[in-house]
Amino acid sequence: MGFLAILLALLIEQARPLAYDNPVHAGLRSWTRTVRRNLDAGEKPQGWVAWLLAALFPAVVAAGVHLALMQISVLLAFVWVIGVLYVTLGFRQFSHHFSEIRRALEEGDDDIARQKLATWLRVEPTSLPRAELLRQVIEHSVLAAHRHVFGVLICFLVFWVAGLGPAGAVLYRMAEYLSRNWRARPDGTPSAALQQAAAQAWRWIDHWPARFTGMGFAIVGNFEEAVASWRGDAERFAVGSDGVVLAATSGAINVRLMPLPEGAPPPEDGDPASRPDPQLAHLGSVVGLVWRSVVLWMLLLALLTLARI
């Protein structure tokens, strides 16, 4: 049932994308704001209590509803799982940004592409060189694919096997959201304790999902280069699990995702920085890499499902 729920959720999400201002996501954002305002006392214990309430409570609710519906009707529980996956899992929650930027680049309008990227990242537009623009588009695209698809999928499966229904998908998405939302702001909120709790919890939760994503990219891409890049240079790409995903992507499609410091000597052969600069064709390679990885994990899930029948 897990395989079928994931497949149907992905198909529904492709046919009818979830709007950004949908009531479910808006409600969860309001919930996290309420928790932060009422429990952020600036102390480490309160920081963890706030995070547990903001992230773990919705996951517990998702598991509780699933278990209750299982007592009433397996079909109702199945529909509930599909609904939860629909709001937590899917490409269309970010892919329209990628498509708009790619279209602008293909038409030669780099200024529009820069504006679209700034809108995606919610920052002010900058005068990025084309290679740097492409590098950032590739980086944010693969990280978004990991956080919206592969990471959710992996956490869902872990909790599903444990009999907790869609709780893993909810916990992963809430943890990822809090890691972004509970960062320092100009008004001095949230407290350092809350920021540290959100960041630390995200590092723990995303540790293994990121490595499964990197392994998937390696299998469907250039395996040797992806694994070598991941094992030897992940920390050079980014801090934490993001570095694993980016390093594996760089090796899998043979593209340089590591900006060279100004005035730095040419990198030696074998160094990730010696790979070709990002080109427009690499955007197509990223799309292919991600979809092949989706097919890979769905096939593995289907085989596991058949083995249990």
C-alpha positions in Angstrom: 0.0 0.0 0.0 2.9 2.4 0.6 4.1 2.1 -3.0 0.7 2.8 -4.4 0.1 5.7 -2.0 3.4 7.3 -3.1 2.7 6.7 -6.8 -0.8 8.2 -6.6 0.3 11.2 -4.5 3.0 12.0 -7.1 0.5 11.6 -10.0 -2.1 13.8 -8.3 0.5 16.4 -7.5 1.7 16.5 -11.1 -1.9 16.9 -12.3 -3.0 19.4 -9.7 -0.1 21.2 -8.0 -0.6 22.5 -4.5 -0.6 26.3 -4.3 1.9 28.0 -2.0 -0.9 29.6 0.0 -2.9 26.4 0.5 -4.7 26.2 3.9 -2.7 23.2 5.1 0.7 24.8 4.7 -0.7 28.2 6.0 -2.1 26.4 9.0 1.3 24.8 9.8 3.1 28.0 9.3 0.7 29.7 11.8 1.2 26.8 14.2 5.0 27.2 14.2 4.7 31.0 14.7 2.4 30.5 17.7 4.8 28.0 19.2 7.8 30.3 18.7 6.0 33.3 20.2 4.8 31.5 23.3 7.7 29.2 24.1 10.9 31.0 22.9 12.3 32.0 26.3 15.9 32.0 25.2 17.0 29.0 27.1 18.2 25.7 25.6 15.6 23.4 27.2 12.8 25.7 26.1 14.3 25.7 22.6 14.0 21.9 22.4 10.5 21.9 23.9 9.4 24.4 21.2 11.0 22.4 18.4 9.4 19.2 19.6 6.0 20.8 19.9 6.3 22.5 16.5 7.7 19.6 14.5 6.9 16.4 16.4 3.3 17.2 17.4 2.0 17.4 13.8 3.8 14.1 13.0 2.2 12.5 16.1 -1.2 13.7 14.9 -0.6 12.3 11.4 0.3 8.9 13.0 -2.6 9.0 15.4 -5.2 9.7 12.6 -3.7 6.9 10.5 -4.0 4.4 13.3 -7.5 5.5 14.2 -8.6 5.2 10.6 -7.1 1.8 10.3 -9.5 0.6 13.0 -12.4 2.0 11.0 -11.5 1.3 7.3 -8.3 0.5 5.5 -9.5 2.5 2.6 -10.0 5.6 4.7 -6.5 5.2 6.1 -5.1 4.8 2.6 -6.8 8.0 1.5 -5.4 9.8 4.5 -1.9 8.6 3.6 -2.3 9.9 0.0 -3.6 13.2 1.3 -0.6 13.7 3.7 1.9 12.7 1.0 0.2 15.1 -1.4 1.0 18.1 0.8 4.5 16.9 1.8 5.9 15.2 -1.3 6.2 16.4 -4.8 8.2 18.2 -7.5 5.6 20.8 -8.4 6.2 22.6 -5.0 9.4 23.9 -6.5 9.8 22.8 -10.2 7.9 25.8 -11.6 10.8 28.0 -10.4 13.3 25.8 -12.2 11.2 25.7 -15.4 10.8 29.4 -15.6 14.6 30.0 -15.1 15.5 27.4 -17.6 13.1 28.9 -20.2 14.5 32.4 -19.7 18.1 31.0 -20.1 17.2 29.1 -23.2 15.7 32.4 -24.7 19.0 34.2 -23.8 17.3 36.5 -21.2 19.8 36.2 -18.3 18.2 39.2 -16.5 14.8 37.5 -16.3 16.6 34.3 -15.2 18.4 36.3 -12.4 15.1 37.8 -11.3 13.3 34.4 -11.2 16.2 32.9 -9.2 16.0 35.9 -6.7 12.2 35.3 -6.4 12.8 31.6 -5.7 15.4 32.3 -3.1 13.5 35.4 -1.8 16.6 37.7 -2.1 17.4 40.8 -4.1 18.4 40.2 -7.7 22.1 40.4 -8.4 24.3 40.7 -11.5 25.6 37.1 -11.5 27.8 35.9 -14.4 26.0 33.2 -16.5 28.2 30.4 -15.2 27.5 31.4 -11.6 23.8 31.8 -12.3 23.7 28.3 -13.7 25.6 26.9 -10.8 23.2 28.3 -8.3 20.2 27.1 -10.3 21.6 23.5 -10.3 22.5 23.6 -6.6 19.1 24.9 -5.5 17.3 22.5 -7.8 19.0 19.3 -6.6 18.7 20.4 -3.0 15.0 21.2 -3.5 14.5 17.8 -5.1 16.2 16.1 -2.1 14.1 18.0 0.4 10.8 17.8 -1.3 11.0 14.3 -2.8 13.8 12.0 -1.8 14.2 13.0 1.8 10.4 12.9 2.4 10.2 9.5 0.6 12.9 7.9 2.7 11.6 9.2 6.1 8.0 8.2 5.1 9.2 4.6 4.4 11.1 4.3 7.7 8.0 5.4 9.7 5.7 3.4 7.4 7.6 0.2 8.1 7.3 1.0 11.8 3.5 1.1 11.5 3.2 4.9 11.9 1.7 5.8 8.6 2.7 9.1 7.1 4.3 10.5 10.3 7.8 10.4 8.8 6.9 12.6 5.8 5.4 15.2 8.2 8.3 15.1 10.6 10.8 15.5 7.7 9.0 18.5 6.1 8.4 20.2 9.4 12.1 19.8 10.5 13.2 21.2 7.1 10.9 24.1 7.3 11.9 25.0 10.9 15.6 24.8 9.9 14.9 27.6 7.4 12.3 29.6 9.3 13.9 29.6 12.7 17.0 31.5 11.7 18.3 34.8 12.9 16.2 37.8 11.7 16.8 41.5 11.8 14.4 41.9 14.7 16.6 39.6 16.9 14.2 36.7 16.8 14.1 33.8 17.3 16.6 33.2 20.2 19.9 31.5 19.7 18.6 28.5 21.6 15.7 28.1 19.2 18.0 28.5 16.2 20.4 25.9 17.5 17.6 23.4 18.3 16.2 23.7 14.8 19.6 23.4 13.1 20.8 20.5 15.2 17.5 18.6 14.8 17.7 19.1 11.0 21.2 17.8 10.9 20.2 14.6 12.7 17.1 14.0 10.7 18.6 14.7 7.3 21.8 12.7 7.9 20.8 9.4 6.3 18.2 10.7 3.8 20.9 12.9 2.2 23.2 9.9 1.9 20.5 7.8 0.3 19.8 10.7 -2.2 23.5 10.9 -2.9 23.7 7.1 -3.5 20.7 7.3 -5.8 22.4 10.0 -7.9 25.6 7.9 -8.0 23.8 4.8 -9.2 21.9 6.6 -12.0 24.8 8.9 -12.9 28.6 8.6 -13.1 29.0 6.2 -10.1 32.8 6.3 -9.6 33.0 10.1 -9.9 29.9 10.7 -7.7 31.1 8.4 -4.9 34.7 9.8 -5.0 33.4 13.3 -4.9 31.0 12.5 -2.1 33.6 10.7 0.0 36.5 13.1 -0.5 35.1 16.5 -1.0 31.5 16.8 0.5 32.6 19.3 3.1 34.2 21.5 0.5 30.8 21.9 -1.3 28.6 22.8 1.7 28.3 22.3 5.4 26.4 19.3 6.6 24.3 17.0 4.5 23.9 19.5 1.7 27.5 18.9 0.9 26.8 15.2 0.3 24.0 15.9 -2.1 26.0 18.6 -4.0 29.2 16.5 -4.2 27.3 13.5 -5.5 25.5 15.7 -8.1 28.8 17.3 -9.2 30.4 13.9 -9.9 27.3 12.2 -11.3 26.8 14.8 -14.1 30.5 16.0 -14.3 29.9 19.7 -13.5 31.8 22.1 -11.3 29.6 23.2 -8.4 32.4 24.7 -6.4 33.1 28.4 -7.0 36.8 29.2 -7.6 38.2 31.9 -5.3 39.3 35.0 -7.2 42.9 34.7 -8.2 43.2 31.0 -7.3 45.6 28.9 -9.4 44.0 26.4 -11.9 42.9 23.3 -10.1 44.7 20.0 -10.7 43.2 17.1 -12.6 40.9 15.0 -10.4 39.9 18.0 -8.2 36.2 18.7 -8.2 37.0 22.3 -9.1 38.6 21.1 -12.4 35.3 19.9 -13.8 33.6 21.8 -16.6 31.8 25.1 -15.7 28.0 24.8 -15.7 26.4 25.1 -19.1 22.8 25.3 -20.2 22.9 21.6 -21.2 23.6 20.7 -17.5 20.1 21.8 -16.6 18.8 19.0 -18.8 21.3 16.6 -17.1 20.0 17.6 -13.7 16.4 16.8 -14.8 17.4 13.5 -16.2 19.4 12.6 -13.0 16.5 13.4 -10.7 13.9 11.5 -12.7 16.1 8.5 -13.1 16.6 8.5 -9.4 12.9 8.7 -8.8 12.4 5.7 -11.1 15.2 3.8 -9.3 13.6 4.3 -5.8 10.1 3.5 -7.0 11.3 0.3 -8.6 13.1 -0.7 -5.4 10.0 0.1 -3.5 7.9 -1.9 -5.9 10.2 -4.9 -5.6 10.1 -4.7 -1.8 6.3 -4.5 -1.9 6.1 -7.6 -4.1 8.5 -9.5 -1.8 6.2 -8.9 1.1 3.1 -10.1 -0.7 
